[in-house]
């Protein structure tokens, strides 16, 4: 698309390439089929489903099968974030679809910004946000490790914890309001660990209830 490979791409690079405007995290998190929104956050993002649609329109002959795409993309400082929201149960079929979304989205992204795979490996973090209410359903993918999730659950809950007003003065004195558990030790579920240090710099799988605090504490204030 004529983008200079020596320049560092930003959100405007992609929006301008396809004539798009910003969307929001809330809009891109919407499960239209079940009318469920997985976050109320209004932060501006690129709707990557729209990017895929515009990308396909510019192909002289479309692919034999329509590619998949991740939900949201944004950049903070030098790091890009791809976000995928999954409200329903992630069975094995949906699990494979998530893999395909990653591969298809990366092909579109890298072609658009005129970069090699090592660019994504060093600059993109992938986050899957899943509905924890589906964990106990029998159809969940066998690539989900319930035991590992139970081990990680305490970290997710700590990441969501708020400082109580009664402890605020002490927290302020000791700087505890800036402390946060290290989520890098959590397990990337659904077999997504295979993409870490291969396609992405880091991969997180975050339960829906923890996402807003994860976004505010680990992305905006990393």
C-alpha positions as CSV (number, residue, x, y, z in Angstrom):
1,X,0.0,0.0,0.0
2,X,3.0,2.3,-0.5
3,X,3.9,2.7,3.2
4,X,7.6,3.4,3.9
5,X,9.0,0.4,5.8
6,X,11.6,2.6,7.5
7,X,8.9,4.7,9.3
8,X,7.3,3.6,12.6
9,X,3.6,3.0,11.9
10,X,1.0,4.4,14.2
11,X,-2.8,4.1,14.5
12,X,-3.3,6.9,11.9
13,X,-1.2,4.8,9.5
14,X,-3.9,2.2,9.5
15,X,-6.9,4.4,9.8
16,X,-5.8,6.5,6.8
17,X,-4.9,3.5,4.7
18,X,-8.5,2.3,4.8
19,X,-10.4,5.6,5.3
20,X,-11.6,4.6,8.8
21,X,-12.4,6.5,12.0
22,X,-11.8,5.4,15.6
23,X,-14.1,3.0,17.4
24,X,-14.1,2.2,21.1
25,X,-13.2,-0.8,23.3
26,X,-16.8,-1.0,24.3
27,X,-18.1,-1.1,20.7
28,X,-15.6,-3.7,19.6
29,X,-16.3,-5.9,22.6
30,X,-20.0,-6.2,21.7
31,X,-21.3,-9.7,21.1
32,X,-24.1,-8.7,18.6
33,X,-25.6,-12.2,18.5
34,X,-26.3,-12.2,22.3
35,X,-26.4,-8.4,22.8
36,X,-23.7,-8.5,25.4
37,X,-20.9,-5.9,25.9
38,X,-17.8,-7.2,27.6
39,X,-16.4,-3.9,28.7
40,X,-17.8,-0.3,29.1
41,X,-14.4,1.3,28.5
42,X,-14.6,4.1,26.0
43,X,-11.0,4.3,25.0
44,X,-10.4,4.8,21.3
45,X,-9.3,1.8,19.3
46,X,-9.2,0.6,15.7
47,X,-12.0,-1.8,14.8
48,X,-10.0,-4.5,13.1
49,X,-13.0,-6.2,11.8
50,X,-13.6,-3.1,9.7
51,X,-10.0,-3.0,8.6
52,X,-10.4,-6.6,7.3
53,X,-13.6,-5.6,5.4
54,X,-11.9,-2.6,3.8
55,X,-8.8,-4.7,3.0
56,X,-10.9,-7.3,1.2
57,X,-12.7,-4.6,-0.8
58,X,-9.4,-3.5,-2.3
59,X,-8.5,-7.0,-3.5
60,X,-9.1,-7.5,-7.2
61,X,-10.4,-11.0,-6.6
62,X,-11.4,-11.9,-3.1
63,X,-10.1,-15.0,-1.3
64,X,-11.9,-18.4,-1.7
65,X,-12.8,-18.2,2.0
66,X,-13.3,-15.0,4.0
67,X,-10.5,-14.5,6.5
68,X,-11.1,-13.9,10.2
69,X,-10.0,-10.9,12.3
70,X,-9.3,-9.9,15.8
71,X,-11.7,-7.3,17.4
72,X,-9.6,-4.3,18.4
73,X,-6.1,-2.8,17.8
74,X,-4.4,0.2,19.4
75,X,-1.0,1.5,20.2
76,X,0.4,3.0,23.4
77,X,3.9,4.5,23.2
78,X,5.9,1.9,21.2
79,X,3.6,-1.1,21.9
80,X,0.7,-2.3,19.8
81,X,-2.2,-4.3,21.4
82,X,-4.5,-6.8,19.7
83,X,-7.6,-7.6,21.7
84,X,-10.0,-10.4,21.1
85,X,-13.3,-10.6,23.0
86,X,-15.0,-14.0,23.4
87,X,-18.3,-14.0,25.2
88,X,-19.5,-17.5,24.6
89,X,-18.0,-20.9,25.4
90,X,-14.7,-21.5,23.7
91,X,-15.0,-25.0,22.4
92,X,-12.4,-26.6,20.2
93,X,-13.9,-25.2,17.1
94,X,-13.9,-21.7,18.5
95,X,-10.4,-22.3,19.8
96,X,-9.2,-23.0,16.2
97,X,-11.0,-20.0,15.0
98,X,-9.1,-17.8,17.4
99,X,-5.9,-19.2,16.0
100,X,-7.1,-18.4,12.5
101,X,-8.0,-14.9,13.6
102,X,-4.5,-14.3,14.8
103,X,-2.9,-15.6,11.6
104,X,-5.2,-13.7,9.3
105,X,-5.1,-10.5,11.3
106,X,-1.3,-10.5,11.3
107,X,-1.1,-11.0,7.6
108,X,-3.3,-8.0,7.1
109,X,-1.5,-5.9,9.7
110,X,2.0,-6.6,8.5
111,X,1.2,-6.0,4.9
112,X,-0.5,-2.7,5.8
113,X,2.4,-1.3,7.8
114,X,5.0,-2.9,5.5
115,X,6.8,-4.8,8.3
116,X,8.3,-8.2,8.8
117,X,7.2,-10.7,11.4
118,X,10.1,-9.7,13.7
119,X,8.3,-6.3,14.1
120,X,5.2,-8.0,15.6
121,X,7.4,-10.3,17.8
122,X,9.0,-7.2,19.4
123,X,6.1,-4.8,19.4
124,X,2.7,-6.5,19.7
125,X,1.0,-7.8,22.8
126,X,-2.1,-10.0,22.3
127,X,-4.9,-10.2,24.8
128,X,-7.8,-12.7,24.8
129,X,-10.7,-11.6,27.0
130,X,-13.0,-14.6,27.8
131,X,-16.1,-15.1,29.8
132,X,-15.2,-17.0,33.0
133,X,-18.9,-18.1,33.3
134,X,-18.3,-20.6,30.5
135,X,-15.4,-22.4,32.2
136,X,-17.4,-25.1,33.9
137,X,-19.3,-26.0,30.7
138,X,-18.5,-29.4,29.3
139,X,-17.9,-28.2,25.8
140,X,-15.0,-25.9,26.7
141,X,-11.8,-26.6,24.7
142,X,-9.4,-29.2,26.0
143,X,-6.7,-26.6,25.5
144,X,-8.0,-24.8,28.6
145,X,-6.2,-25.9,31.8
146,X,-8.6,-25.5,34.7
147,X,-6.0,-26.3,37.3
148,X,-3.7,-23.6,36.0
149,X,-6.6,-21.2,35.9
150,X,-7.4,-21.8,39.5
151,X,-3.7,-21.1,40.4
152,X,-3.9,-17.8,38.4
153,X,-7.2,-16.8,39.8
154,X,-5.7,-15.2,42.9
155,X,-3.5,-13.0,40.8
156,X,-6.5,-11.9,38.7
157,X,-8.4,-11.1,41.8
158,X,-5.5,-9.1,43.3
159,X,-5.2,-7.2,40.0
160,X,-8.9,-6.2,40.4
161,X,-8.6,-5.3,44.1
162,X,-9.2,-1.7,45.1
163,X,-7.6,0.0,48.1
164,X,-10.2,0.5,50.8
165,X,-10.7,4.1,52.1
166,X,-9.6,3.0,55.6
167,X,-6.2,1.9,54.3
168,X,-5.7,4.7,51.8
169,X,-3.4,6.9,54.0
170,X,-1.2,4.0,54.7
171,X,-1.2,2.9,51.1
172,X,-0.3,6.5,50.0
173,X,2.5,6.6,52.5
174,X,4.0,3.3,51.4
175,X,3.3,3.8,47.8
176,X,1.2,0.6,47.8
177,X,-1.4,2.2,45.4
178,X,1.2,1.7,42.7
179,X,1.9,-1.9,43.5
180,X,0.3,-4.6,41.4
181,X,0.7,-8.4,41.1
182,X,2.9,-9.6,38.2
183,X,0.5,-11.2,35.7
184,X,3.4,-12.3,33.4
185,X,3.5,-15.5,35.4
186,X,-0.1,-16.4,34.5
187,X,-0.7,-19.1,31.9
188,X,-1.8,-18.2,28.4
189,X,-4.8,-20.4,28.0
190,X,-6.4,-22.1,25.0
191,X,-3.0,-23.0,23.5
192,X,-2.1,-19.4,22.9
193,X,1.2,-19.7,24.6
194,X,2.5,-21.0,21.2
195,X,2.3,-17.5,19.8
196,X,4.4,-15.8,22.5
197,X,7.9,-14.9,21.3
198,X,6.9,-16.4,17.9
199,X,4.4,-13.9,16.6
200,X,3.8,-11.7,19.7
201,X,6.0,-10.2,22.3
202,X,3.6,-11.3,25.1
203,X,0.2,-13.1,25.3
204,X,-2.4,-12.7,28.0
205,X,-5.7,-14.5,28.5
206,X,-7.8,-12.4,30.9
207,X,-11.2,-13.2,32.4
208,X,-13.9,-10.7,31.6
209,X,-14.3,-9.5,35.3
210,X,-10.6,-8.6,35.4
211,X,-10.2,-6.9,32.0
212,X,-11.1,-3.3,32.9
213,X,-8.6,-3.2,35.8
214,X,-6.0,-5.0,33.7
215,X,-6.4,-2.4,31.0
216,X,-6.1,0.6,33.4
217,X,-3.3,-0.8,35.6
218,X,-1.2,-2.9,33.1
219,X,-1.7,-1.2,29.8
220,X,-2.4,2.5,30.5
221,X,-0.1,2.6,33.5
222,X,2.5,-0.1,32.6
